[in-house]
Structure formats: C-alpha cells, structure tokens
Amino acid sequence: MTHAVKKQGILDNPSLASLIILIYTAVTSTLMLTVATTANNLVQALFFAAFLGTVVLTFKSKANTWAKILSLAPALMVVMPIIGIRNEFLLEVVLQIVIYAALALGLNIVVGLAGLLDLGYVAFFAVGAYTWGIFGSAQIGRITGAGGEGLDGNWFWLFLALAVIVAIIVGVLIGLPVLKLKGDYLAIVTLGLGEVIRVFANNLTPVTNGPNGVLGINPPHIGWFHTLMSPIINRFELTEPQVFALFLYFLVLVVIAVIVLFNMRLDQSHIGRSWIAIREDEIAAQAMGVPLVRTKLIAFATGASFAGVMGAIFAIKQTAVSPEDFTFFQSIGVLVMVILGGMGSIPGVIVGAMAVTWLQLDFLKSLSEYLNTLPAFQNNGVFDPAKYEKLFFGLLLIFMMLFRPQGLLPAVRKHIKIPESATVNSGVSQQPVQEVK
C-alpha cells in the first residue's frame, strides 16, 4: 500500500525557512523605519502589512525556534516601539490587533474547539471593563455616597485578576442554563444573554451611569516604567501620552504571550481533546465518558477569562467605557476573526485578528483617502469611497470564504499512523507507532 507524499515547499526546509524569515524581517523592518515614514498613508499601510507578515511567516514556516525568536523579538520589542513613537496611529492599530487577538483566542476555545456558537461573547469583555471602570473612577463614590475619584491606580493590578474571576463567574452563570441547547438555538440564546448584559449596563444608571458610561477611569501608576525607559524617553523626548501608549503596548504583549501559551497547553491537553470530541460528535463523546456539562462550562469560563482581562486593559486604554463599546456587532467582528483565521487554529486566529483589524482601521481608510485625491472622485456627490468601506470589507470576506473556506491558517492536528506490518496479521506489531502531522 503506497501513500502520496506531499511535496515540500521552501518554508518546510528548516534551514532555508530560518534564513528567509530573518531576511524578510530585516527588510520589512528597514522599510518601515525609512521609506514608509515619508510615504503616503496607502503605501504606508501596505508596508505595515508586509511588516506584520513577519508574524504570518513565523507561524507558517518550519524555521528553527532560534530563528523565529531572533525574528519576532527585535520586530516586536524594538522596531514596533520605534514605529509607534514616530507614528502613534500605527501603535494604536497594533494595540487594537492584540486586544482583538486575545478576544478571538478566547472565542476560539468556545467556537473553534468546543463547537459552541456564542454570539454574545462581547458581554465578558464588558464585564472586565466595567469591573475596573466602576471602582477605578468617581462612579464608585456616587454609588456609595462617599464621593472621591475612585480607587488609586495601583489597585488596577488587583482588579486585573478580579476582572478574570468576575468574567469566569459570569461565564458559568450564562453557560449553565444554555448548555443543553445546540446549534442555532444556542446561538440565539447567547445572543440574547449578551444583549442582556449590554442593556443592564445601559439602564442600570445608579451603578453604570447608564448610556453616558463611566468616565475618568484612573490608569495605573507607571513610575517604574518611566525609570526603566528613561534613556529612551529622554532620547526621543516622549510626552506622557506617548509613554503611556508604550506601556500599554508592552503590557498587552505580555498578556497575549501568556494567553497564547495557555492556549497551546490547553490545545494538546486532555480537556482540549475533550472539547474537540464534543465538537465532532457530542453523543460519541458522551459515550466515551466525556462529561458534557462540565467540559462545556470550562470552555465558557476559559473563553470569558481572556475577554475579562482584556476588558480591564481596554478600560485604562480608553479611560472611559460605555454600553456602545459592547454591541452585538463587536461579537460578530470577533467571530469573523476566528472564522477568517481558521477555527481551532491558534496561529490562524491571531492572523485573522491582524487581517480584520488592519483592513478596517488602516488599509480601507487609507484607500478611501487616496481615492478622494484622484480627479475622478473629487467633488463627486455620487460616489464617496469612505461610505463604501464596509462594502469592500464584506466583498473581501465573501471572496475569502469562497476560495479558502478553511481559513488563512487552518488547524492542523496530529494523527496516529499505524505501520503497515501491524495490520498484516492479527498479531500485535512490535514496531513503534509513528506520530505525524
């Protein structure tokens, strides 16, 4: 019996792939630090996409681990901060990418691994944001009648952990009554529960300040960060907002690194395989001894925890939160990132978040600005490119689903390959079982 051998590409050769990603990172980083600084917004957006392609190449290639670290570490820890100092908009795009990547990784556990279609996921994001938003602002003084400006910023680190705990509790409370449902019914109920959280935030005025939202949220004190970065701050003469933006950047990098590591451990764990078993065939999984309710609740709680921690970070980033930040369309946006990247794929979900955020915040807006400079679109009352950004985005998604429905980086799971000699006779083969991807 013969098996077809898949033809290897240049990225499948570890040595060659290592050389390619190192050269690619060096070239794109140099372009971003030189040519892109003087280019127009559209060209800059394209250069920035090429720079972000370093992450895609790292995930896609089979380069050596040392090459991946040597490629990603300088790009994320040195080049990107310098780019952010020169162009605060690009740093904001990266912050949004990392926040949504964390949300997508959480939803990927619920939808991609466990197969539970959750359309109210943004509710957990709101819970995390309001957890610190209320206590870290004057709103807590209004609730208690004690006045004041809320808890000191140093309490943020404790509330970062509390946001995770509160989000987990809400995830379990939402999950308990709905986990017996499947498919469309589960999607409708989670959509409704997600809207309930938003409506509560909108109407529970004494606690959440209603539609006006919570304003003036205290950020954490970062004197230690000032001391650590003082040579860079003095060299580039950074302002306070720029320093705080850099602090947020490094904070979200640490958080996303922990979330990715946690996801990788879960993916190959007993609980991760139980989620996949439920996704593939719930009845068969139950017959094999998988506890359905407990396993599904763990999926909901784990996904909610990621959203909760990013909600608290979102609160200090915006210094204000309101119900309008947590609409149903936010949940749909995160779901699009999961599907576009590849359901069940950790690298795919991150790439999906990068693609969607870059398209919406950077490329399409830059393309609209460029088209408006062309004579054909100037003083044109019929066609305004800015009004059709969502249309272009929707068309791109349609083409993507038509030509690559499995996602940009689909999940690849390990399979067990039994040697042919083990199946020739009924006796047990002495040859070891080989594990292949």
N, C-alpha and C positions, 0 to 999 in steps of 0.2 A: 504494500500500500504506500503510495507516494503522497507527499504533501507539497502544495505550492509554496515556494519560498518568496517572501515579499522582498522586492528589490529595495536595497538600502539607498537612501539619499545622502547628500553630503553632510546633513545635520545629524545623521545616525553614526558617523565616524567620530568618536570622542576627541581625538587629537585635532582633526580638521575643524570640528564644530567649536572646540575651545578657541582655536585661532580666529575663526570667523567672528564669534561674539565679542572677542577682545578688540579686534579691528573695528567692528561695527560700532561698539560703544565709544571708542576713541574718536571715530569720525563724526558721529552724530553729536557727541558732546562738544567737540570743537566747533562744529557748525552752529550749535545753539549759543555758544559763547562769543561767536564772532559774526558770521554772516546774518544770522537770524535777528540780531539786535538792531540792525538797520533796515531790515526788510519790512514790507507792508504786512498787515495783520494776517492776510490769507496765506502768504508764503511762510510767515512765522508759525501759523497753525500747522502747516504741512511739515515743517522742520520739527515742530514739537511732537507731532505724531510719529515721525521717524525716531525721535529720541525715546519716546515711550515704547517703541518697538523693541528696545533692549530687553524689556520685561518679557515680551512675547517670545523673543529668540531664546531667552534663558529657560523658559518653560518648555518650548517646543523642541529644542535641541537636546542631544545626549552628550553635551560637553562635560568635561570633568568638573567635579564640585569646586575645585580651587579656581577654575576659570570663571564659573558662574559667580562666585563670591567676589573675585577680582573685577568682574564686570559690573555687578549690581552695586556693590558697596560704594565705590567712588561716585557712580552716577547718582545714587540716592542721597549720599551723605555729604558730598562736596559740590558736584555740578548743579544739582537741583536747587540747593540753597542759594548759590550764586545767581542762578537764573531768577529765583524768587526775589532776591534783593533788587535786581535790575528791572524786573517786570512782576509787580505784585499780582497782576491778573493771572498769570500762569501759575503762580503759587496757590492762588485761590482755586484754580481748576484742579490742581493736584490734591489739595485738601478735600475738595468735593469727591474726587475719584476715590480716595482712600476711605472716606466716610461711607460712600455708597458700596464700595467693595466689601467693607465689613458687614453692612446690611445684607448684601447679596450672599455672602458666605453663610450668614445665619439663615436666610430663607432657603438657601440651597440644601441645608440639612432637612428642613421640613418638606420642601417640594422635590428637590433633586434626589435625595437619599431615601426619605421615608415615603415619598409619593403622596403627600397630603397637600392638596391645593389650598393654600392660605392666601386669601385676598384682603386680609385685614392686618397684615404684618406691621404696617407703619404705626399701629397702636402701641407696640412695645417701644418703638423709637420715641413716641410722645411721652410715655411713662418715664423713661430715663431722663428726657429733657425737663419735664415738669418736676421731677424729684429734686434736682438741684435748683431749678429755676425758682421754685417757690421758697425754699429755705435759704437760697443764696441771694435773695433780693428783699426789698421792702415789703413784698407781699406777705411774708410770714408775720411781720409786725402788724399788718392790717388784720390778719386772721386772729392773732392772739390779743390785739388791742394794746400791745406793748410799744408799738412804733419801732423806729430804728431802720437801719439799712440792710437788715438780714445778717446771716452768719458771715464771719470773716472768710476771705478767700482760701485760707489754709484748710478749712473744713471740706473743701472740694474733694480732696483725695479720699476722705472717708466716704463722701457721698457718691464717689465714682464706684466704690464697691457696693454701696447701698442701692444705687441705680440698677446694678446687676441683680441684686437679690429681689428688689421690688418687681423688676421685669419678669423674673422667673416665677414669682408668685402669681402675677397677673397671667402669665402664660399657662400655668397649671389651672388657674381658675377658669380661663377661657377654654382650655383644652378639655377639661373634664366633661362638660355637658355635650360636646360636639363630636367626640372621637368615635362614637358608634356610627356616625354618618360617613359616607364615602362619596367621592366624585363630585358631581355638580352640587349636591346637597351640602356637602362640607364647605365648598367654595362660597355658596350663598350665605351660610350661617356665619362663617368667619368674616365675610364682607360686612354683614350686619353688626357683628360684635366690634369690628374695627371702627365702624361709624359710630357706635355707641360711645366708645372712648372719646372720639372727637367731639361728639355732641355734649358729652359731660363737660369736657374742657371748655366748650363754647357757652354753656348755660350755667355752670356752677360758678357763678361770678364771685361769691364771697371767698372762694378758695383759689380759683384760677384767674380771676379778673376778667372772665368772660372773653368776648371777641377782641378786646383790647390787648389781651395777652399779658405776660409777665415781662416787665421792663427793668432795665438797670441791674442785670444779673452780675454779681461780683465774680471777677475772674480770680484764679489762684495767684498767690504771690510768687513771683519768679525771680527774686533777688539772686538766688543761687545760680539761675541760668544766666543772668547778667554777668556774674562773676566768672562763670565758666567761659562765656563767649566774649568777654571784654576785649580781647585783641581784635576780633572780627568787628565788633560793634564800633570800636574806635577807628579801625582802618577804613570802614565804609561809611562812618558817621550815620549810623542807623537811628531812626526815630523809634519812639516807644511802640507805635503800631507795628512797625516792621519787625522789631524784636519779638513782640508777642506772636506775630504770624509765624516766625521761625520756630518759636517754642511750640506752637500748635502743630507745626509740620513734624517736628521730631517726636512729639507726643503721639500723634496718630500713627507714625511709622512704628513706634514701639508696640502700640496696641494692635495694629494689624499684623505685626510679626507674631505676637502671642496668639492671636486668633487663627492665623494660618497654621501655626504649629499645633494648636489644639485640634483644628480640623483634620490635619494629616494623621494625628494619633487616633482620632475617632474613626476616620475612614477605614482604617485597617484593623479596628478593634472588634470585639465580639458584638458590641452594641451597634457599630456601624454596619456590620454584616446582617444584623437583625433588621435594621431599617431597610436595607436593600431587599431582604427576603419579604418583608411586608409590602414593599413597593411592587415587587414582581408578582406575588401571589399571596394574598392575605390569608386565605384558607389553608394553603400549604404551609405557610409559616406557622400558623397556629397549631397545625397538626404535628409540626416538628418541635413544638414546645416553646415557641416564642410568645411571651406574654404581651398581647396586643396593646392593652390599655397602658400599661407601664412603659412600654417601649415608645409608644406614640407620645406620651406625656413627656418623656425625656427629650424627644425631638423638639416638641413645642418649647420646653423650658430652655434647652440649649440655644435654639434659634433666638428666643426672646432675650437671652442674656447678652448676645452680641449687639442687638439693637439697643438694649438699655444702656450699655457703656458708651456707645456712640451718641446716644441721645444726650447724655450728660456733657460730653465734649462739644456737641453741637450747641448746647445752651451757652457755654462760655465763649464759643466762637462768635455767635450772633449777639450775645449779651441781651437777647430777648427771644421769647418763644410765644407763639400764638397758635390757635387751632388751625389757622390757614396753612401752617407749615406741615400739617399732617393729614392731608386729604387722601381720598381713595386713589387718586392718580399717582401719589407717591408710591403706594403699594404696587400699582401696576408697573411703574417705572423700574422698581427693584426686580419684579418678576421678569420683565423684559431682559434685564441684565443677566439673570440666571439662565433663561432660555437661549438668549443670543450667544452666551459664552459656552454653554454646554451643561445641561442638567447633570448634577452629580460629580462634576469636574471642578476641583478646587482651582487649578490654573485657569480653566475656562471661565469661571465666574468672575475672577479678578480681571481677566482680559475683557469680558463683557461689560463690566463696570467702567473700565477705561474707555472702551469704544463708545458706549452710550453717552457718558459724561462729556467726553471730548467732542463728540458730534454736536450735542445740544448746546454746550456752553462756549465752545471755541470755533469749530470749523464752520458750522452753518451760519453763525452770526458774522464771522469774518467773510464768508462767501456773499452774504447779503450786502455787507458794506462795500465789497468790491464791485458787485453788480450795479449798485447805486451810483458808482463813479463812471460807469460806461454811458456814452451818449444815448444809447437806445433806452435806458431806464431813467434818465434824468427828466424831471418834470413829467413823469408818466403816471397819470392818475389811474390807469387801468391795472397795471401790474406792479405791485410793490413787493420785491423779493422777501422783505422781512416778514410779510404776512403769510408767506408760504413755507416758512422754515419747518413747521410741523408736518406739512405735506411731503416735503423732501425726506424728512426723517422717517415717515411712515412708509414711503416707497422703498427706501433703503432696507427697512425691516422686512418688507414683503419679498424683495429680491433675495435677501439673506435666507429667509425661510424656504424659498423655492429651490435655491441652489445648494444650500448647506443646512438642511433641517436639523442635523445633529449638533450644530453649534460650531463656534470658531475653534475651540479646543475640546472635543468631546471626551467623556470619561473613558479611561482605559483600565480595565480591571484585570487582575491576574487570574489565569486559568491553570488548571492542573492537566498536564499532558502525560498520559499513561503510555509507556513504551509498548511497541507492537508485540514484543515477545510475551508481555504479560497477558495478552488476550488470545494467544495461540492455543494454549491448553487451559484447562480449568484450574490447574495448579497455580499457586501463588508465585509470582515472579520475584527473583532475588534482586532484580535491578532497581535502583532507587527511582522514586518518582521525580520527574523534572518539572520545575516551575517556570513557566514562560509568560510573557505578557501578550 
